[in-house]
Amino acid sequence: PDHPVLIDQYLENATEVDVDALCDATGRVVIGGLMEHIEPAGVHSGDSACALPAVSLDQQALATIRHWTEALAVALQVNGLINLQFAVKDGEVFIIEANPRASRTVPFVAKATGVPLAKVASRIMAGRSLEELGLTAEPQPPLQAVKEAVLPFKRFPGADSILGPEMRSTGEVMGTASSFGLAYAKAELGAGEALPTSGTVFLSTHDRDKPELLPVAQRLAQLGFRLIATAGTARSLAAAGLSVEPILKVHEGRPNIEDAIRSGEIQLVINTPVGRQAAHDDKYLRRAAIDYAVTTVTTLAGARAAIEAITALQCEQLEINALQDLHPAAGR
């Protein structure tokens, strides 16, 4: 009784959602932006890429999130901005937290939609209403927007690229395009992670992730990539009919995966360890990828997003969209 222990149930493979909303003294609520995270819930929201508008959530989940946002903003008597974070798993919506304040996503939402949320919130706090300010409906961005975190792993020798609940990013970039794939590709490029359109992909996942890895590997093969993998992953994919070349881990001999990364043979690394020991065991290959500027993906959700981006890059040209052109009224 003197040492209470809190045990929380963790939602595995849930989709996290960020909402920035405005509420005035009359009780009117307008959602500024509803963003779907790319990385699963459990990765710090500041380190996860996110898409505005959401790209995979069903209409029922979106309606629930909007309803709960409005109800909580009114119940908390918010006068200005509020940020809420939700998780969606198997169609069920869970609320993670509600913060009656501006969040780090406000600048992204403002640039994506053209609505200066901070300016509007300031005027609400000074006594104006949303109706007086001409904002009575949720604004829709003219293009798909993707926010990506800038992670400083290259600047810290020995740092690992595994993402978790502790925020590690030092900045953010935004990509906009007519499709999610192209917007994500531009955001990755802005963050210093250029996605390859050809070459060799190295795959290594925990046994739990192997069923979900299969469609990822199949799509990469269809896109023309050569696949190599550690023994267990290679066996799993080969059993499903894929052409995969096995490669040794460092402790298994040479030539191994670290040699392949150092020699420039690998263009993309997909590595999803589960648990502290697995993360420690594979750290050497992720660190080698960082040191030799090989793009590394550590979640299957991130891998699926990367595939959409690579698909877009193979058949579309990168487009340049100036914010002044997207939101001409914002400059007046």
Backbone as numpy.savetxt, mean C-alpha at the origin, in Angstrom:
# Nx Ny Nz CAx CAy CAz Cx Cy Cz
-3.42 -10.89 39.36 -4.24 -9.67 39.36 -3.39 -8.40 39.36
-2.14 -8.49 39.84 -1.27 -7.31 39.88 -0.60 -7.04 38.54
-0.68 -8.00 37.63 -0.01 -7.85 36.34 -0.98 -8.22 35.21
-1.93 -7.35 34.92 -2.92 -7.67 33.86 -2.25 -7.78 32.49
-2.78 -8.66 31.68 -2.27 -8.87 30.33 -3.40 -8.62 29.34
-3.14 -7.79 28.34 -4.12 -7.51 27.30 -3.83 -8.41 26.11
-4.83 -9.17 25.66 -4.69 -10.03 24.49 -5.67 -9.56 23.43
-5.13 -9.17 22.28 -5.95 -8.70 21.16 -5.99 -9.76 20.07
-7.13 -9.89 19.43 -7.22 -10.76 18.27 -6.72 -10.01 17.05
-5.82 -10.65 16.29 -5.22 -10.02 15.13 -5.96 -10.45 13.87
-6.28 -9.48 13.03 -6.97 -9.77 11.77 -5.93 -10.01 10.68
-5.72 -11.26 10.32 -4.74 -11.58 9.29 -5.32 -11.37 7.89
-4.48 -10.81 7.02 -4.85 -10.61 5.61 -6.11 -9.75 5.46
-6.27 -8.79 6.35 -7.38 -7.85 6.23 -6.93 -6.63 5.42
-7.88 -5.99 4.77 -7.60 -4.77 4.01 -7.87 -3.56 4.90
-6.88 -2.70 5.04 -7.05 -1.50 5.87 -7.57 -0.35 5.01
-8.38 0.49 5.64 -8.98 1.63 4.95 -8.79 2.88 5.80
-8.36 3.96 5.17 -8.22 5.26 5.84 -9.31 6.18 5.32
-9.93 6.94 6.22 -10.94 7.92 5.82 -10.61 9.26 6.45
-10.55 10.30 5.64 -10.47 11.68 6.14 -11.81 12.35 5.87
-12.39 12.92 6.92 -13.72 13.53 6.78 -13.76 14.87 7.49
-14.73 15.69 7.10 -14.97 16.99 7.70 -16.34 16.99 8.36
-16.44 17.64 9.51 -17.72 17.77 10.21 -17.83 19.19 10.74
-19.02 19.79 10.60 -19.19 21.16 11.09 -20.13 21.18 12.30
-20.37 22.37 12.82 -21.17 22.52 14.04 -22.63 22.16 13.84
-23.09 22.12 12.59 -24.48 21.75 12.33 -24.68 20.23 12.30
-23.57 19.49 12.34 -23.66 18.03 12.27 -23.58 17.48 10.86
-23.31 18.33 9.89 -23.11 17.85 8.51 -21.71 17.25 8.39
-21.64 16.09 7.75 -20.36 15.39 7.55 -20.14 15.19 6.06
-18.94 15.50 5.60 -18.54 15.24 4.22 -17.23 14.48 4.24
-17.21 13.33 3.59 -15.98 12.56 3.49 -15.09 13.19 2.44
-13.85 13.49 2.83 -12.91 14.09 1.89 -12.24 13.06 1.00
-11.94 11.90 1.59 -11.30 10.83 0.82 -11.36 9.51 1.55
-11.66 8.44 0.82 -11.70 7.09 1.37 -10.62 6.28 0.63
-9.58 5.89 1.36 -8.40 5.29 0.77 -8.25 3.83 1.15
-7.95 3.00 0.17 -7.70 1.58 0.40 -6.20 1.33 0.46
-5.75 0.72 1.56 -4.33 0.40 1.69 -3.97 -0.77 0.79
-2.74 -0.76 0.28 -2.24 -1.87 -0.52 -1.71 -2.97 0.40
-0.83 -2.61 1.31 -0.31 -3.59 2.27 -1.41 -3.95 3.26
-1.37 -5.17 3.82 -2.45 -5.61 4.71 -2.44 -4.88 6.04
-3.57 -4.93 6.73 -3.66 -4.37 8.08 -2.58 -5.03 8.95
-1.94 -4.22 9.78 -0.81 -4.70 10.57 0.46 -3.98 10.17
0.55 -3.59 8.89 1.62 -2.70 8.45 1.21 -1.27 8.81
2.11 -0.51 9.41 1.78 0.86 9.82 1.21 1.64 8.65
0.15 2.39 8.92 -0.54 3.11 7.85 0.39 4.10 7.14
1.40 4.59 7.85 2.34 5.51 7.23 3.32 4.84 6.29
3.44 3.52 6.37 4.36 2.78 5.51 3.66 2.07 4.36
2.34 2.05 4.38 1.58 1.35 3.35 1.23 2.28 2.20
1.31 1.75 0.99 0.76 2.48 -0.15 -0.76 2.48 -0.02
-1.42 3.46 -0.62 -2.88 3.47 -0.60 -3.42 4.08 -1.88
-4.64 3.68 -2.20 -5.27 4.09 -3.45 -6.52 4.91 -3.17
-6.70 5.97 -3.94 -7.90 6.81 -3.88 -8.37 7.08 -5.30
-9.57 6.65 -5.68 -10.54 5.89 -4.87 -10.10 4.45 -4.64
-10.83 3.76 -3.73 -10.55 2.36 -3.44 -10.72 1.52 -4.70
-9.93 0.45 -4.80 -9.91 -0.32 -6.05 -10.52 -1.71 -5.95
-10.65 -2.27 -4.74 -11.13 -3.66 -4.67 -12.26 -3.90 -3.68
-12.61 -2.91 -2.89 -13.65 -3.10 -1.87 -15.03 -3.10 -2.51
-15.92 -3.95 -1.97 -17.27 -4.00 -2.54 -18.12 -2.84 -2.01
-19.23 -2.60 -2.67 -20.07 -1.45 -2.36 -20.67 -1.52 -0.96
-20.97 -2.73 -0.50 -21.55 -2.86 0.84 -20.56 -2.43 1.91
-19.30 -2.86 1.77 -18.28 -2.46 2.74 -18.05 -0.95 2.69
-18.02 -0.39 1.50 -17.83 1.05 1.37 -18.98 1.83 2.00
-20.21 1.33 1.81 -21.37 2.00 2.40 -21.31 1.95 3.92
-20.90 0.80 4.47 -20.78 0.67 5.93 -19.73 1.64 6.47
-18.59 1.72 5.79 -17.52 2.62 6.23 -18.00 4.07 6.21
-18.68 4.45 5.16 -19.18 5.83 5.08 -20.21 6.12 6.17
-21.10 5.17 6.43 -22.13 5.36 7.46 -21.48 5.49 8.84
-20.54 4.60 9.15 -19.88 4.66 10.45 -19.07 5.95 10.61
-18.45 6.39 9.54 -17.67 7.63 9.60 -18.57 8.80 9.97
-19.71 8.91 9.32 -20.64 10.01 9.60 -21.17 9.92 11.03
-21.52 8.71 11.47 -22.07 8.55 12.81 -21.04 8.90 13.89
-19.81 8.46 13.71 -18.77 8.73 14.71 -18.40 10.21 14.74
-18.32 10.84 13.59 -17.97 12.26 13.56 -19.01 13.10 14.30
-20.28 12.75 14.12 -21.35 13.48 14.81 -21.33 13.16 16.31
-21.17 11.88 16.65 -21.17 11.48 18.06 -20.02 12.11 18.84
-18.88 12.27 18.18 -17.71 12.86 18.83 -17.72 14.39 18.78
-18.77 14.95 18.15 -18.93 16.41 18.04 -17.68 17.06 17.43
-17.22 16.46 16.37 -16.03 16.98 15.68 -16.37 18.30 15.00
-15.46 19.24 15.10 -15.61 20.53 14.44 -14.34 20.77 13.62
-14.30 20.17 12.44 -13.10 20.23 11.62 -12.83 18.86 11.00
-11.58 18.42 11.06 -11.19 17.15 10.44 -11.23 15.99 11.42
-11.51 14.81 10.90 -11.41 13.57 11.65 -10.85 12.50 10.71
-9.98 11.65 11.26 -9.42 10.53 10.51 -9.84 9.24 11.18
-10.33 8.30 10.38 -10.73 6.99 10.90 -10.02 5.91 10.11
-9.68 4.82 10.81 -9.04 3.68 10.16 -9.90 2.44 10.39
-10.16 1.73 9.31 -10.99 0.53 9.34 -10.20 -0.66 8.80
-10.70 -1.85 9.09 -10.18 -3.08 8.47 -11.36 -3.85 7.91
-11.17 -4.42 6.74 -12.22 -5.21 6.10 -11.68 -6.61 5.86
-12.36 -7.60 6.42 -11.95 -9.00 6.26 -13.17 -9.85 5.95
-13.12 -10.55 4.83 -14.22 -11.42 4.40 -15.55 -10.66 4.36
-15.50 -9.41 3.94 -16.70 -8.60 3.80 -17.17 -7.92 5.07
-16.56 -8.27 6.21 -16.96 -7.66 7.49 -16.06 -6.48 7.80
-16.67 -5.40 8.28 -15.93 -4.16 8.56 -15.65 -4.06 10.06
-14.41 -3.73 10.39 -13.99 -3.49 11.78 -13.41 -2.08 11.85
-13.63 -1.40 12.97 -13.01 -0.09 13.15 -11.76 -0.26 14.00
-10.67 0.34 13.55 -9.40 0.26 14.27 -9.27 1.43 15.23
-9.46 2.64 14.70 -9.35 3.83 15.56 -10.01 5.02 14.90
-10.35 6.00 15.73 -10.90 7.27 15.25 -10.13 8.40 15.91
-9.60 9.30 15.09 -8.77 10.40 15.61 -9.38 11.73 15.20
-9.93 12.49 16.15 -10.55 13.78 15.81 -9.49 14.86 15.57
-8.78 14.70 14.47 -7.70 15.62 14.10 -7.34 15.40 12.63
-6.46 16.26 12.13 -5.93 16.06 10.78 -4.92 14.91 10.82
-4.81 14.18 9.72 -3.88 13.06 9.64 -2.85 13.31 8.55
-1.87 12.41 8.48 -0.81 12.56 7.47 -1.33 12.37 6.04
-2.54 11.81 5.89 -3.07 11.59 4.55 -3.79 12.81 3.98
-4.00 13.85 4.79 -4.73 15.03 4.32 -4.07 15.69 3.11
-2.74 15.89 3.09 -2.14 16.49 1.89 -2.34 15.64 0.63
-2.26 14.32 0.77 -2.49 13.43 -0.37 -3.91 13.56 -0.89
-4.89 13.52 0.02 -6.29 13.63 -0.39 -6.55 14.98 -1.05
-5.97 16.04 -0.49 -6.17 17.38 -1.06 -5.62 17.46 -2.48
-4.44 16.88 -2.70 -3.84 16.92 -4.04 -4.58 16.02 -5.02
-5.11 14.90 -4.51 -5.83 13.97 -5.39 -7.18 14.52 -5.82
-7.87 15.22 -4.92 -9.23 15.68 -5.20 -9.31 17.15 -5.59
-8.29 17.93 -5.22 -8.34 19.37 -5.48 -9.07 20.16 -4.41
-9.48 19.50 -3.33 -10.18 20.18 -2.24 -9.19 20.44 -1.11
-8.94 21.70 -0.75 -7.98 22.02 0.32 -8.56 21.73 1.70
-8.47 20.48 2.12 -9.13 20.05 3.36 -8.69 20.87 4.57
-7.40 21.16 4.68 -6.92 21.91 5.85 -7.53 23.31 5.89
-7.62 23.96 4.73 -8.21 25.30 4.67 -9.70 25.25 5.04
-10.40 24.26 4.51 -11.82 24.12 4.83 -12.01 23.85 6.32
-11.18 22.95 6.88 -11.30 22.63 8.30 -11.05 23.85 9.17
-10.08 24.67 8.79 -9.77 25.89 9.56 -10.97 26.84 9.58
-11.64 26.95 8.45 -12.80 27.85 8.38 -13.98 27.28 9.15
-14.11 25.96 9.16 -15.16 25.34 9.99 -14.90 25.63 11.46
-13.65 25.52 11.88 -13.30 25.79 13.28 -13.52 27.25 13.64
-13.51 28.11 12.62 -13.76 29.54 12.87 -15.24 29.89 12.80
-16.11 28.86 12.60 -17.54 29.09 12.67 -18.30 28.94 11.37
-17.61 28.68 10.26 -18.31 28.51 8.99 -18.88 27.09 8.90
-19.90 26.92 8.05 -20.48 25.60 7.83 -20.02 25.07 6.48
-20.14 23.76 6.32 -19.77 23.14 5.05 -20.63 23.68 3.91
-21.90 23.92 4.20 -22.79 24.45 3.16 -22.33 25.85 2.73
-21.96 26.67 3.69 -21.47 28.02 3.36 -20.20 27.97 2.53
-19.40 26.94 2.77 -18.13 26.80 2.05 -18.28 26.08 0.72
-19.51 25.66 0.41 -19.77 25.03 -0.88 -19.31 23.60 -1.00
-19.12 22.92 0.13 -18.69 21.52 0.10 -19.77 20.67 0.77
-20.62 20.06 -0.03 -21.74 19.30 0.52 -21.75 17.84 0.07
-20.79 17.44 -0.76 -20.73 16.05 -1.24 -19.28 15.59 -1.29
-19.10 14.30 -1.18 -17.75 13.71 -1.23 -17.10 13.99 -2.58
-15.94 14.66 -2.60 -15.29 14.96 -3.89 -14.70 13.70 -4.51
-14.73 13.64 -5.82 -14.17 12.50 -6.55 -12.93 12.94 -7.33
-11.81 12.24 -7.17 -10.61 12.61 -7.91 -10.79 12.39 -9.41
-10.24 13.26 -10.24 -10.40 13.09 -11.69 -9.64 11.89 -12.25
-8.60 11.45 -11.53 -7.80 10.29 -11.93 -7.58 9.38 -10.73
-7.17 8.16 -11.01 -6.76 7.26 -9.93 -5.48 7.80 -9.30
-5.46 7.89 -7.99 -4.27 8.38 -7.28 -3.75 7.30 -6.35
-2.43 7.19 -6.26 -1.78 6.23 -5.37 -0.71 6.96 -4.56
-0.76 6.80 -3.26 0.28 7.33 -2.36 1.23 6.19 -2.01
2.53 6.46 -2.07 3.51 5.46 -1.68 4.48 6.06 -0.67
4.92 5.24 0.26 5.86 5.69 1.29 7.29 5.64 0.74
8.09 6.60 1.16 9.52 6.61 0.83 10.26 6.02 2.03
10.92 4.91 1.80 11.58 4.18 2.88 13.10 4.33 2.76
13.79 4.67 3.85 15.21 5.05 3.76 16.19 3.90 3.96
15.82 2.67 3.59 16.66 1.52 3.91 18.06 1.62 3.31
18.19 2.24 2.14 19.50 2.33 1.49 20.49 3.15 2.31
19.99 4.05 3.13 20.86 4.94 3.89 21.33 4.34 5.21
20.79 3.18 5.57 21.13 2.57 6.85 21.67 1.16 6.63
22.99 0.99 6.62 23.57 -0.34 6.42 23.03 -1.34 7.43
22.60 -2.48 6.94 22.09 -3.53 7.82 20.60 -3.45 8.08
19.94 -2.36 7.66 18.49 -2.24 7.89 17.74 -3.25 7.03
16.65 -3.79 7.59 15.82 -4.77 6.88 14.60 -4.07 6.29
14.10 -4.60 5.19 12.98 -3.96 4.49 11.62 -4.54 4.86
11.56 -5.42 5.86 10.28 -5.95 6.30 9.44 -4.84 6.94
8.18 -4.75 6.54 7.28 -3.74 7.09 6.47 -4.33 8.24
6.15 -3.49 9.22 5.40 -3.96 10.38 4.66 -2.82 11.05
4.32 -2.96 12.32 3.52 -1.94 13.01 4.28 -0.67 13.36
5.62 -0.69 13.28 6.39 0.51 13.58 6.66 1.28 12.28
6.33 2.56 12.28 6.51 3.37 11.08 7.99 3.62 10.81
8.40 3.41 9.54 9.80 3.56 9.18 10.01 4.51 8.00
8.95 4.95 7.38 9.09 5.82 6.21 9.47 7.24 6.63
10.09 7.95 5.69 10.53 9.33 5.95 9.90 10.32 4.98
9.00 9.87 4.15 8.35 10.76 3.20 7.30 10.02 2.39
6.64 10.74 1.50 5.59 10.15 0.67 5.63 10.76 -0.72
5.20 9.98 -1.70 5.05 10.47 -3.07 3.67 10.07 -3.58
3.26 10.68 -4.68 1.95 10.38 -5.25 2.07 10.16 -6.75
1.34 9.17 -7.24 1.24 8.94 -8.67 -0.22 9.03 -9.10
-0.48 9.66 -10.23 -1.85 9.74 -10.76 -1.85 9.24 -12.20
-2.90 8.55 -12.57 -3.03 8.03 -13.93 -4.47 7.61 -14.16
-4.76 7.20 -15.38 -6.11 6.78 -15.72 -6.43 5.39 -15.19
-5.40 4.62 -14.78 -5.62 3.28 -14.24 -4.81 3.10 -12.97
-5.26 2.15 -12.13 -4.53 1.89 -10.89 -3.11 1.41 -11.19
-2.97 0.50 -12.15 -1.66 -0.05 -12.46 -0.64 1.01 -12.80
-1.02 1.94 -13.67 -0.09 2.98 -14.08 0.17 3.97 -12.95
-0.86 4.29 -12.16 -0.67 5.19 -11.02 0.27 4.57 -9.99
0.13 3.26 -9.76 1.00 2.58 -8.81 2.43 2.55 -9.33
2.60 2.31 -10.63 3.94 2.29 -11.23 4.62 3.64 -11.06
3.87 4.72 -11.27 4.44 6.06 -11.13 4.79 6.37 -9.68
3.95 5.92 -8.75 4.24 6.14 -7.34 5.50 5.38 -6.92
5.64 4.14 -7.40 6.84 3.36 -7.08 8.09 4.03 -7.66
7.98 4.53 -8.87 9.10 5.22 -9.50 9.48 6.46 -8.69
8.48 7.20 -8.23 8.74 8.38 -7.42 9.40 8.05 -6.10
9.10 6.87 -5.57 9.69 6.44 -4.30 11.06 5.80 -4.48
11.53 5.73 -5.73 12.85 5.16 -5.98 12.86 3.68 -6.24
11.69 3.09 -6.53 11.58 1.65 -6.78 11.02 1.42 -8.18
11.88 1.43 -9.17 11.43 1.22 -10.55 11.10 -0.25 -10.77
9.89 -0.52 -11.20 9.46 -1.90 -11.43 9.95 -2.38 -12.80
10.49 -3.60 -12.88 11.00 -4.11 -14.15 9.85 -4.56 -15.06
10.08 -4.52 -16.35 9.09 -5.02 -17.30 9.56 -6.32 -17.96
10.75 -6.76 -17.61 11.27 -8.03 -18.12 12.40 -8.49 -17.21
12.87 -9.73 -17.42 13.99 -10.23 -16.64 13.62 -11.40 -15.76
14.26 -11.48 -14.59 14.13 -12.62 -13.70 13.55 -12.20 -12.36
12.60 -12.97 -11.88 11.99 -12.72 -10.57 12.37 -13.85 -9.62
12.83 -13.49 -8.43 13.12 -14.48 -7.39 11.94 -14.55 -6.44
11.48 -15.76 -6.14 10.31 -15.99 -5.28 10.69 -16.84 -4.08
10.29 -16.40 -2.90 10.49 -17.20 -1.69 9.43 -16.81 -0.68
8.56 -17.76 -0.33 7.47 -17.46 0.59 7.35 -18.55 1.65
6.71 -18.18 2.73 6.37 -19.14 3.78 5.33 -20.12 3.24
5.31 -21.33 3.81 4.35 -22.35 3.36 2.92 -21.83 3.37
2.58 -21.02 4.36 1.22 -20.50 4.49 0.83 -19.65 3.29
1.82 -18.99 2.68 1.53 -18.08 1.56 1.60 -18.75 0.20
2.05 -20.00 0.14 2.28 -20.62 -1.17 1.01 -20.73 -2.03
-0.16 -21.05 -1.47 -1.37 -21.08 -2.32 -1.66 -19.73 -2.97
-1.46 -18.63 -2.23 -1.71 -17.30 -2.78 -0.60 -16.85 -3.72
0.59 -17.45 -3.57 1.69 -17.10 -4.46 1.47 -17.64 -5.87
0.76 -18.76 -5.98 0.61 -19.42 -7.28 0.06 -18.49 -8.36
-1.08 -17.81 -8.15 -1.57 -16.91 -9.22 -0.61 -15.76 -9.51
0.14 -15.32 -8.49 1.15 -14.28 -8.71 2.23 -14.79 -9.65
2.74 -16.00 -9.37 3.78 -16.59 -10.21 3.27 -16.87 -11.62
2.04 -17.36 -11.72 1.46 -17.63 -13.04 1.38 -16.35 -13.88
0.97 -15.28 -13.25 0.85 -14.01 -13.98 2.22 -13.50 -14.41
3.22 -13.64 -13.54 4.57 -13.21 -13.90 5.10 -13.99 -15.09
4.82 -15.30 -15.10 5.24 -16.13 -16.23 4.54 -15.68 -17.51
3.26 -15.36 -17.42 2.52 -14.88 -18.59 3.08 -13.56 -19.11
3.63 -12.76 -18.20 4.20 -11.47 -18.59 5.60 -11.62 -19.16
6.11 -12.86 -19.18 7.40 -13.11 -19.82 8.59 -13.17 -18.90
8.37 -13.20 -17.59 9.48 -13.23 -16.65 10.01 -14.66 -16.45
11.29 -14.77 -16.26 11.91 -16.03 -15.83 11.75 -16.12 -14.32
11.39 -17.30 -13.82 11.14 -17.49 -12.39 12.22 -18.36 -11.78
12.79 -17.92 -10.66 13.66 -18.76 -9.86 13.18 -18.68 -8.42
13.43 -19.73 -7.64 12.89 -19.79 -6.28 13.73 -20.70 -5.42
13.61 -20.54 -4.11 14.23 -21.48 -3.18 13.55 -22.83 -3.33
14.19 -23.87 -2.82 13.77 -25.25 -3.11 12.30 -25.50 -2.80
11.85 -25.12 -1.59 10.47 -25.39 -1.20 9.47 -24.67 -2.07
9.72 -23.40 -2.34 8.82 -22.62 -3.19 8.84 -23.14 -4.62
10.03 -23.52 -5.11 10.15 -24.05 -6.47 9.36 -25.34 -6.63
9.44 -26.23 -5.64 8.69 -27.49 -5.70 7.19 -27.23 -5.74
6.73 -26.31 -4.90 5.31 -25.99 -4.84 4.80 -25.45 -6.17
5.56 -24.56 -6.79 5.13 -23.97 -8.06 5.27 -24.95 -9.22
6.33 -25.76 -9.19 6.51 -26.76 -10.25 5.40 -27.79 -10.22
4.93 -28.13 -9.01 3.84 -29.11 -8.89 2.56 -28.58 -9.53
2.45 -27.26 -9.64 1.27 -26.65 -10.27 1.48 -26.43 -11.77
2.61 -26.90 -12.28 2.84 -26.84 -13.72 3.65 -25.66 -14.21
4.25 -24.89 -13.29 5.04 -23.73 -13.70 6.50 -24.12 -13.92
7.15 -23.43 -14.83 8.58 -23.62 -15.06 9.35 -22.71 -14.10
9.96 -23.32 -13.10 10.68 -22.57 -12.07 12.04 -23.20 -11.85
13.08 -22.39 -11.82 14.43 -22.88 -11.58 14.76 -22.75 -10.10
15.17 -23.83 -9.44 15.55 -23.73 -8.03 16.92 -23.07 -7.88
17.11 -22.39 -6.77 18.39 -21.76 -6.47 18.70 -21.96 -5.00
19.97 -22.02 -4.65 20.38 -22.31 -3.28 20.25 -21.07 -2.39
19.94 -21.32 -1.11 20.10 -20.28 -0.10 21.58 -20.16 0.23
21.96 -19.10 0.93 23.38 -18.85 1.20 24.03 -20.00 1.95
23.34 -20.55 2.95 23.95 -21.61 3.77 23.96 -22.96 3.06
23.34 -23.04 1.88 23.27 -24.31 1.16 24.40 -24.49 0.16
25.19 -23.46 -0.09 26.29 -23.58 -1.03 26.29 -22.47 -2.06
27.07 -22.65 -3.13 27.18 -21.64 -4.18 27.13 -22.31 -5.55
26.64 -21.57 -6.58 26.11 -20.20 -6.54 24.74 -20.16 -5.87
24.50 -19.11 -5.11 23.26 -18.99 -4.35 22.53 -17.70 -4.72
21.43 -17.45 -4.04 20.59 -16.31 -4.37 21.33 -14.98 -4.17
22.17 -14.90 -3.14 22.92 -13.66 -2.94 23.89 -13.41 -4.09
24.52 -14.48 -4.57 25.41 -14.34 -5.73 24.63 -13.83 -6.95
23.42 -14.38 -7.14 22.60 -13.98 -8.29 22.20 -12.51 -8.21
21.88 -12.04 -6.99 21.52 -10.63 -6.81 22.73 -9.74 -7.09
23.88 -10.11 -6.56 25.09 -9.31 -6.73 25.53 -9.24 -8.19
25.28 -10.30 -8.94 25.72 -10.34 -10.34 24.75 -9.66 -11.30
23.63 -9.14 -10.77 22.66 -8.46 -11.62 21.71 -9.38 -12.34
21.64 -10.64 -11.90 20.79 -11.62 -12.57 19.31 -11.46 -12.20
19.04 -10.85 -11.04 17.68 -10.73 -10.51 17.18 -9.30 -10.69
15.96 -9.15 -11.22 15.36 -7.82 -11.39 14.27 -7.52 -10.37
13.70 -8.54 -9.74 12.63 -8.34 -8.76 12.67 -9.46 -7.74
12.55 -9.10 -6.46 12.52 -10.07 -5.37 11.15 -10.03 -4.71
10.51 -11.19 -4.58 9.26 -11.31 -3.82 9.53 -12.28 -2.69
9.57 -11.76 -1.47 9.92 -12.56 -0.29 8.95 -12.22 0.83
8.18 -13.21 1.28 7.16 -12.96 2.31 7.37 -13.88 3.50
8.32 -13.56 4.38 8.53 -14.39 5.57 7.40 -14.21 6.57
7.11 -15.26 7.31 6.10 -15.22 8.38 6.78 -15.59 9.68
6.70 -14.72 10.68 7.32 -15.01 11.96 8.70 -14.40 12.07
9.15 -14.21 13.30 10.42 -13.53 13.55 11.61 -14.34 13.04
11.58 -15.67 13.21 12.71 -16.48 12.79 12.86 -16.47 11.27
11.73 -16.62 10.57 11.79 -16.61 9.10 12.27 -15.26 8.59
11.81 -14.19 9.22 12.26 -12.85 8.81 13.76 -12.70 9.00
14.28 -13.25 10.10 15.72 -13.19 10.37 16.49 -14.02 9.37
15.99 -15.22 9.05 16.70 -16.13 8.15 16.86 -15.55 6.75
15.88 -14.78 6.28 15.91 -14.25 4.91 16.42 -12.82 4.83
16.87 -12.27 5.96 17.29 -10.87 5.96 18.45 -10.63 5.00
19.36 -11.60 4.89 20.55 -11.42 4.05 20.17 -11.15 2.60
19.14 -11.85 2.10 18.79 -11.67 0.68 18.08 -10.33 0.46
17.25 -9.92 1.44 16.59 -8.62 1.31 17.62 -7.49 1.39
18.62 -7.67 2.26 19.66 -6.65 2.38 20.50 -6.57 1.11
20.81 -7.72 0.53 21.55 -7.72 -0.74 20.76 -7.01 -1.83
19.44 -7.24 -1.84 18.59 -6.57 -2.83 18.62 -5.05 -2.64
18.60 -4.60 -1.40 18.68 -3.16 -1.13 20.02 -2.61 -1.62
21.11 -3.30 -1.27 22.45 -2.82 -1.61 22.68 -2.76 -3.11
22.03 -3.65 -3.87 22.24 -3.69 -5.31 21.03 -3.17 -6.10
20.19 -2.38 -5.40 19.08 -1.66 -6.04 18.13 -2.58 -6.79
17.80 -3.72 -6.19 16.82 -4.63 -6.76 15.50 -4.42 -6.03
14.45 -4.09 -6.75 13.15 -3.84 -6.13 12.68 -5.08 -5.37
12.26 -4.87 -4.12 11.87 -5.98 -3.25 10.44 -5.77 -2.75
9.64 -6.83 -2.82 8.25 -6.81 -2.34 8.14 -7.83 -1.21
7.59 -7.42 -0.06 7.55 -8.32 1.09 6.14 -8.72 1.51
5.13 -8.36 0.72 3.76 -8.82 0.99 3.14 -9.29 -0.32
2.23 -10.25 -0.24 1.57 -10.73 -1.45 0.64 -9.67 -2.03
0.05 -8.86 -1.16 -0.79 -7.76 -1.66 0.06 -6.78 -2.47
1.26 -6.51 -1.99 2.17 -5.65 -2.73 2.59 -6.27 -4.05
2.76 -7.60 -4.05 3.13 -8.30 -5.28 2.01 -8.21 -6.31
0.76 -8.35 -5.86 -0.37 -8.25 -6.80 -0.46 -6.84 -7.39
-0.22 -5.83 -6.55 -0.23 -4.45 -7.05 0.91 -4.23 -8.05
2.08 -4.79 -7.74 3.22 -4.66 -8.64 2.93 -5.29 -10.00
2.24 -6.42 -10.00 1.90 -7.08 -11.26 0.96 -6.21 -12.09
-0.01 -5.57 -11.44 -0.89 -4.66 -12.18 -0.09 -3.52 -12.80
0.90 -3.03 -12.03 1.73 -1.94 -12.54 2.60 -2.40 -13.70
3.20 -3.57 -13.58 4.05 -4.10 -14.66 3.23 -4.34 -15.92
2.03 -4.88 -15.74 1.13 -5.09 -16.88 0.85 -3.78 -17.60
0.58 -2.73 -16.82 0.30 -1.42 -17.42 1.54 -0.87 -18.13
2.71 -1.05 -17.51 3.95 -0.52 -18.10 4.29 -1.22 -19.42
3.91 -2.50 -19.53 4.22 -3.23 -20.76 3.37 -2.79 -21.95
2.23 -2.19 -21.69 1.34 -1.85 -22.81 0.94 -0.38 -22.86
1.39 0.43 -21.89 1.03 1.84 -21.88 2.27 2.71 -21.67
2.18 3.95 -22.10 3.24 4.92 -21.86 2.93 5.69 -20.58
3.97 6.00 -19.82 3.77 6.83 -18.64 3.26 8.20 -19.07
2.23 8.66 -18.39 1.63 9.96 -18.71 1.98 10.97 -17.62
2.15 12.21 -18.01 2.47 13.27 -17.05 1.21 14.08 -16.80
0.84 14.19 -15.53 -0.37 14.93 -15.15 0.01 16.02 -14.15
-0.01 17.26 -14.58 0.27 18.37 -13.67 -0.94 18.63 -12.79
-0.71 18.86 -11.50 -1.83 19.15 -10.59 -2.59 20.40 -11.03
-1.87 21.36 -11.61 -2.53 22.59 -12.07 -3.54 22.29 -13.17
-3.26 21.27 -13.98 -4.20 20.89 -15.04 -5.35 20.06 -14.49
-5.06 19.22 -13.48 -6.11 18.38 -12.90 -7.10 19.21 -12.10
-6.60 20.24 -11.42 -7.45 21.05 -10.54 -7.25 22.53 -10.85
-7.67 22.99 -12.02 -7.43 24.40 -12.38 -8.11 25.38 -11.44
-9.25 24.99 -10.87 -9.97 25.91 -9.97 -9.22 26.12 -8.67
-8.38 25.14 -8.27 -7.69 25.24 -6.99 -6.65 26.35 -6.99
-6.19 26.73 -8.18 -5.16 27.77 -8.24 -5.72 29.18 -8.24
-7.03 29.29 -8.31 -7.64 30.63 -8.37 -7.92 31.17 -6.98
